[in-house]
């Protein structure tokens, strides 16, 4: 399986390194990627391993983040409820989704018991139908959750105390398929444009079926960002998203400056984009030099 824990720290390399080292300390687990964003003040790790080893590595990273990150002093553009905000398990190959769900459940129960952090389950691991959607579970973030968790029945954690951890907040974990975290930057500082385009693009507002999106202000760049998750790139391709954002931006008199992928991306998604953009006839991964070398 793969596990992609998101941590609320993207500005202090020494803290990020200690979290990564904690994950690396478990034999049999690979750290495939570390992506840190100073504007979001967030880091995303991509870990891969088998069963208990992957769960142990993830727990150690969460433990380190709990010791090192204080949400009361945290600021960033990305919404969050915890020092470790969200922890999805993703089955790979022939691994069934049920194994990813079981891993998320075990991890959540351990985090609640040993770290005294309230835990919510989402996506395929959701204990309530209304908690399948991450945005619903996260709500307005740590500051709101801190005020309502003890009194609002809709915000009662699935496991753990009915109060946020003083500095580490809460944690959301679950199981899902592979997605692409994809950001597009626009050459304007008007966040209203980004929010309007995000509303047009995302599924929840009537946009593209497999897209979640937010419009964010990125003051350090003097630009705005459409921050998206593409939950099924085979049915909503990355180039489809890019072209729609480009068209909408043009209507507002602005343009795309660049886009970025957070973490890892399936090769097929890039092949699909190359096929579309270059009109290549039936490009396959066995035509790619590096892929052929890996077969040898």
Secondary structure, DSSP 8 states (H G I E B T S, - for coil): -EEEEEES--S-HHHHHHHHHHHHTSTT-EEEEEEEETTTTEEEEEEE--HHHHHHHHHHHHHHHHHH--GGG---SS--SBSEEEEEEE--TT--HHHHHHHHHHHHHHHHHHH--EEEEEETT-SSGGGSSHHHHHTT-HHHHHHHTTT-GGG--SBS-SS-BTTTBEEEEEE----EEEEEEES---HHHHHHHHHHHSGGGTS-TTEEEEEEEETTTTEEEEEEEES-TTTS-HHHHHHHHHHHHHHTT--EEEEEEES---HHHHHHHHHHHH--SS--GGGSHHHHHHH-
